[in-house]
Amino acid sequence: MANTWIPPEQYIAKLPRITAYGCLFFTDTDGRVPQLRSSVQQHPGIWQWPGGNTDQDESPFDTAVRECREETGIQFGGAPKLLAVHWMSPSDAWPALKTGFVFDGGELTQEEIFRIRLDPGEHDLYSVRSLERWAEVMETQGWQRLAAVHDARRTGTVAYIEMRPDAIGYPDPYRKRRRHPARGRSWPARPPRQDRALGDTRRS
């Protein structure tokens, strides 16, 4: 039986709604990962990378660069290098499919990290930690995404991550050997002293 042709706008109306986000993944020169703590009412306290939802007619990479500038003050001028594609099923909090694109932001020096200036309407703290230290403070799915992207950067591959109730989790070796409460320094939007902030980072 032949398919009946219908106009594209009618066919598209029947397809699932899919939203997208773009973000930049950075490390410092010691391989630790900077993250921002959300102050948004819908998901307070969640640790995130600079990024956000794509605007109309905006590519995921353009979104990542724009959001990074707005959220941290960092003006990223590099070329797009994809580290991960992140697929999420609908949920009560976000009732639509969502696909994320994580791009490599490269390494930040301690001076560049210190110059981060947060938008208080979106984030209230930033912190730089090793994967082991992040495992102590992040919820499981968020840390699994972090570990997968970090591994993709290390191996020069592109990670594919699914977030759904029946998805296979990424291996979580650090959580198995937690012995101490969370350590590492979370900084306010404007650290009062550069030497103290950077010194705390070294101990993270």
C-alpha angles and dihedrals in degrees: 000000000000120000115249112238116235128181114272094244090057093046092048090051088063095052123095115269111250126190126191141207135193129204142168123238116209136179130192121241090273094054097256120138126239115214135177124227114229120236094182112125094231094059111011120181096019114138113231144172120240106280146086148186119319119253124224111296091001122129119229091247092051087049092052093050093046095046092046090054093047096045102040109011090242112141104209113201102171130113121264113273114175118221102169148000112216120198122192130187120225118279139179089264094049113019096196138069112268132197122193130198117206116199129195111254094182126221127330122209120227089254091054091048091050090053092059110125116193130215101235090208089067109021136020103185141023128201138182116213144154118254090258092055092046089053088063096059108027130085114249102258093045092051092046090055090048092050093048093050092044089052091048090054091048095049099037093240135120117247124218112206128186121196111197136117094265098038119127108250125234112251111274107200098157096060091059093065103040110140106155137052118261115298132185131078126280110201130210119239091271113031109216095222129023096209093052094046094049092044090055090050092058090058095050 
